[in-house]
Amino acid sequence: MSYEYSLVFDDPSALQRVIERLRTSQAHVEEGEGVVCLKDQKQSTLAVYDVRFTRFESFSAWLEVNFSSLELYELFSTSLAGSNVRCFEDGNLDDEVTLREAFRIKN
């Protein structure tokens, strides 16, 4: 079961920087047009990817989290440093969550 989120940035260049950082990470396993797939190499899941990040518009992206991963959460946190971004579960603007919640990281 995957969890899906809409990430809304206040600056399109911030979104592009995040995509570039993810593409150059060791967790990067696959990509397509505007899509970056990541895998936590320490977990032995059978999925092709654990997280998929898809550019939706110039200010927004879609985040699909298949498995809880502290390593990928930390990668995203580092990649988002200095960016203003809001995370909405299932794209619902009334249901804002933290990135930590999106990655299902418990305390």
Contacts in CASP RR format, 6 or more apart in sequence:
PFRMAT RR
TARGET T0000
AUTHOR 0000-0000-0000
METHOD contacts of the structure
MODEL  1
MSYEYSLVFDDPSALQRVIERLRTSQAHVEEGEGVVCLKDQKQSTLAVYD
VRFTRFESFSAWLEVNFSSLELYELFSTSLAGSNVRCFEDGNLDDEVTLR
EAFRIKN
2 64 0 8 1.000
2 65 0 8 1.000
2 66 0 8 1.000
3 64 0 8 1.000
3 65 0 8 1.000
3 89 0 8 1.000
3 102 0 8 1.000
3 104 0 8 1.000
4 62 0 8 1.000
4 63 0 8 1.000
4 64 0 8 1.000
4 65 0 8 1.000
4 89 0 8 1.000
4 90 0 8 1.000
4 91 0 8 1.000
5 62 0 8 1.000
5 63 0 8 1.000
5 64 0 8 1.000
5 65 0 8 1.000
5 87 0 8 1.000
5 88 0 8 1.000
5 89 0 8 1.000
5 90 0 8 1.000
5 91 0 8 1.000
5 97 0 8 1.000
5 102 0 8 1.000
6 56 0 8 1.000
6 60 0 8 1.000
6 61 0 8 1.000
6 62 0 8 1.000
6 63 0 8 1.000
6 87 0 8 1.000
6 88 0 8 1.000
6 90 0 8 1.000
6 91 0 8 1.000
7 60 0 8 1.000
7 61 0 8 1.000
7 62 0 8 1.000
7 63 0 8 1.000
7 85 0 8 1.000
7 86 0 8 1.000
7 87 0 8 1.000
7 88 0 8 1.000
8 59 0 8 1.000
8 60 0 8 1.000
8 85 0 8 1.000
8 86 0 8 1.000
8 88 0 8 1.000
9 15 0 8 1.000
9 18 0 8 1.000
9 59 0 8 1.000
9 60 0 8 1.000
9 61 0 8 1.000
9 83 0 8 1.000
9 84 0 8 1.000
9 85 0 8 1.000
10 59 0 8 1.000
10 83 0 8 1.000
10 84 0 8 1.000
10 85 0 8 1.000
11 59 0 8 1.000
11 83 0 8 1.000
11 84 0 8 1.000
12 58 0 8 1.000
12 59 0 8 1.000
14 82 0 8 1.000
14 83 0 8 1.000
14 84 0 8 1.000
14 85 0 8 1.000
15 55 0 8 1.000
15 58 0 8 1.000
15 59 0 8 1.000
15 60 0 8 1.000
15 61 0 8 1.000
15 83 0 8 1.000
17 79 0 8 1.000
17 83 0 8 1.000
18 53 0 8 1.000
18 61 0 8 1.000
18 76 0 8 1.000
18 79 0 8 1.000
18 80 0 8 1.000
18 83 0 8 1.000
19 34 0 8 1.000
19 36 0 8 1.000
19 53 0 8 1.000
19 55 0 8 1.000
19 61 0 8 1.000
21 78 0 8 1.000
21 79 0 8 1.000
22 28 0 8 1.000
22 36 0 8 1.000
22 38 0 8 1.000
22 53 0 8 1.000
22 75 0 8 1.000
22 76 0 8 1.000
22 79 0 8 1.000
23 31 0 8 1.000
23 36 0 8 1.000
25 38 0 8 1.000
25 75 0 8 1.000
25 79 0 8 1.000
26 41 0 8 1.000
27 38 0 8 1.000
27 39 0 8 1.000
27 40 0 8 1.000
27 41 0 8 1.000
27 71 0 8 1.000
27 72 0 8 1.000
27 75 0 8 1.000
28 36 0 8 1.000
28 37 0 8 1.000
28 38 0 8 1.000
29 37 0 8 1.000
29 38 0 8 1.000
29 39 0 8 1.000
29 48 0 8 1.000
29 49 0 8 1.000
30 37 0 8 1.000
30 48 0 8 1.000
30 49 0 8 1.000
31 37 0 8 1.000
34 54 0 8 1.000
34 55 0 8 1.000
35 52 0 8 1.000
35 53 0 8 1.000
35 54 0 8 1.000
35 55 0 8 1.000
36 52 0 8 1.000
36 53 0 8 1.000
36 54 0 8 1.000
37 48 0 8 1.000
37 49 0 8 1.000
37 51 0 8 1.000
37 52 0 8 1.000
37 53 0 8 1.000
38 49 0 8 1.000
38 50 0 8 1.000
38 51 0 8 1.000
38 52 0 8 1.000
38 53 0 8 1.000
38 72 0 8 1.000
38 75 0 8 1.000
39 45 0 8 1.000
39 47 0 8 1.000
39 48 0 8 1.000
39 49 0 8 1.000
39 50 0 8 1.000
39 51 0 8 1.000
40 50 0 8 1.000
40 67 0 8 1.000
40 69 0 8 1.000
40 71 0 8 1.000
40 72 0 8 1.000
41 71 0 8 1.000
42 71 0 8 1.000
43 50 0 8 1.000
43 67 0 8 1.000
43 69 0 8 1.000
45 66 0 8 1.000
45 67 0 8 1.000
47 66 0 8 1.000
47 67 0 8 1.000
49 66 0 8 1.000
50 65 0 8 1.000
50 66 0 8 1.000
50 67 0 8 1.000
50 69 0 8 1.000
50 72 0 8 1.000
51 63 0 8 1.000
51 64 0 8 1.000
51 65 0 8 1.000
51 66 0 8 1.000
51 69 0 8 1.000
51 72 0 8 1.000
51 76 0 8 1.000
52 62 0 8 1.000
52 63 0 8 1.000
52 64 0 8 1.000
52 66 0 8 1.000
53 61 0 8 1.000
53 62 0 8 1.000
53 63 0 8 1.000
53 64 0 8 1.000
54 61 0 8 1.000
54 62 0 8 1.000
54 63 0 8 1.000
54 64 0 8 1.000
55 61 0 8 1.000
56 62 0 8 1.000
63 87 0 8 1.000
63 102 0 8 1.000
65 102 0 8 1.000
65 103 0 8 1.000
65 104 0 8 1.000
68 103 0 8 1.000
68 104 0 8 1.000
68 105 0 8 1.000
69 103 0 8 1.000
70 103 0 8 1.000
70 105 0 8 1.000
72 103 0 8 1.000
73 99 0 8 1.000
73 100 0 8 1.000
73 103 0 8 1.000
73 105 0 8 1.000
76 99 0 8 1.000
76 103 0 8 1.000
77 99 0 8 1.000
80 99 0 8 1.000
86 96 0 8 1.000
87 96 0 8 1.000
87 97 0 8 1.000
87 98 0 8 1.000
87 99 0 8 1.000
87 101 0 8 1.000
87 102 0 8 1.000
88 95 0 8 1.000
88 96 0 8 1.000
88 97 0 8 1.000
89 95 0 8 1.000
89 96 0 8 1.000
89 97 0 8 1.000
89 102 0 8 1.000
END
